[in-house]
Amino acid sequence: MRKQITFALTLMLIVAGITACQKDEQTSNKKNMIGKWQLAKIETTVAGSAMVSYTGIASDYFEFRNNEEDEVVINLKSNSHIGTFTVLDGTGVNINYGGKLYIAQINTLTPNKLEFTADIQGATPKTTEKYYLTR
């Protein structure tokens, strides 16, 4: 009987350990995004038009906060916005601010560089923006 109880407890610990590791992998993008990022550049492409590039200035930034609301503070072109962000499985991230939903895919995420490409949901014509952020 003791061997069965010991085996069951050992099995539960192994399952709990594997489950805990999986949660860390799923949230690693979020952990790496948290903090303040300076905007280097935004490339905007509107369907049927040429790409337009905006080079960030010193006051342009994104700040991803790790709070209950998963807030993102965005300061662009002297306009400040508070929105929310959701990190999805894989490389997906949704950012909601300024009355728009940006459905994005992370292209690069390192300790000093964050690049993502976002489609603005509901934009007509289709609008895609590529963001280049640095620390």
C-alpha positions in Angstrom: 0.0 0.0 0.0 2.8 2.4 0.8 4.5 1.8 -2.5 1.2 2.7 -4.3 0.9 5.9 -2.3 4.5 6.8 -2.9 4.1 6.1 -6.6 1.0 8.3 -6.8 2.6 11.2 -5.0 5.7 11.0 -7.2 3.5 10.9 -10.3 1.6 14.0 -9.1 4.9 15.9 -8.5 6.1 15.1 -12.0 2.9 16.2 -13.6 2.9 19.4 -11.5 6.5 20.2 -12.5 5.7 19.7 -16.2 2.6 21.9 -16.0 4.6 24.7 -14.2 7.2 24.6 -16.9 4.6 24.9 -19.7 3.1 28.0 -18.1 6.5 29.7 -18.1 7.0 29.0 -21.8 3.6 30.4 -22.7 4.2 33.7 -20.7 7.8 34.2 -21.7 6.9 36.7 -24.5 4.8 38.7 -22.0 7.7 38.7 -19.4 10.1 39.9 -22.1 7.8 42.6 -23.3 7.2 44.2 -19.9 8.8 47.6 -19.5 9.4 50.7 -21.4 10.5 50.7 -25.1 11.6 53.6 -27.2 10.0 53.9 -30.6 12.6 53.8 -33.4 10.3 53.6 -36.4 6.8 52.8 -37.7 6.3 51.6 -41.3 2.7 52.0 -42.4 1.3 50.3 -45.4 -2.3 51.1 -46.6 -3.5 48.8 -49.4 -3.0 50.4 -52.8 -0.5 53.0 -51.5 3.2 53.2 -50.9 4.7 52.5 -47.5 5.1 55.6 -45.2 7.8 55.6 -42.6 7.7 57.5 -39.3 11.0 57.9 -37.4 10.3 58.1 -33.6 11.4 61.1 -31.6 12.9 61.0 -28.0 9.4 61.3 -26.4 7.9 58.4 -28.4 7.6 55.2 -26.4 5.5 52.1 -25.5 5.4 50.9 -21.9 3.9 47.5 -21.3 2.8 47.1 -17.7 2.4 43.9 -15.7 -0.7 44.8 -13.8 -4.2 43.3 -13.5 -5.4 45.2 -16.6 -2.2 44.5 -18.7 -2.0 48.1 -19.6 0.1 49.6 -22.3 1.0 53.3 -22.2 1.8 54.7 -25.7 3.2 58.1 -26.4 3.3 58.9 -30.1 3.8 62.2 -31.8 3.1 64.1 -28.5 -0.2 62.1 -28.0 -0.5 59.8 -25.0 -2.8 56.8 -24.9 -3.5 54.1 -22.3 -4.7 50.8 -23.7 -4.5 47.1 -23.0 -2.5 44.3 -24.5 -2.9 40.5 -24.6 -0.1 38.1 -25.4 -1.4 35.1 -27.3 0.1 31.6 -27.7 3.1 31.6 -30.0 4.0 35.0 -31.3 0.6 36.7 -31.3 -0.2 39.9 -29.4 -3.3 42.1 -29.5 -3.0 45.8 -28.6 -6.1 47.9 -28.0 -5.7 51.7 -27.8 -7.1 54.8 -29.3 -10.3 53.0 -30.2 -8.5 50.6 -32.5 -7.6 46.9 -32.2 -4.1 46.0 -33.5 -3.8 42.3 -34.2 0.0 41.7 -34.2 2.7 39.1 -34.7 6.0 39.5 -32.9 8.8 39.3 -35.5 11.7 39.9 -33.1 11.8 39.9 -29.3 15.2 40.2 -27.5 16.1 42.0 -24.3 16.9 45.2 -26.4 14.7 44.9 -29.5 11.0 44.4 -30.1 9.6 44.3 -33.6 6.0 43.4 -34.4 3.7 43.7 -37.4 0.1 44.7 -36.7 -3.1 44.8 -38.8 -5.6 47.4 -37.7 -8.9 45.5 -37.4 -11.7 47.0 -39.3 -9.5 49.5 -41.2 -10.7 50.2 -44.8 -8.6 49.9 -46.8 -6.5 47.3 -45.1 -3.8 49.0 -43.0 -0.6 47.3 -41.7 1.9 48.8 -39.4 5.4 47.5 -38.5 6.8 48.8 -35.2 10.5 48.9 -34.3 11.1 49.4 -30.6 14.4 49.4 -28.6 15.6 49.7 -25.0 
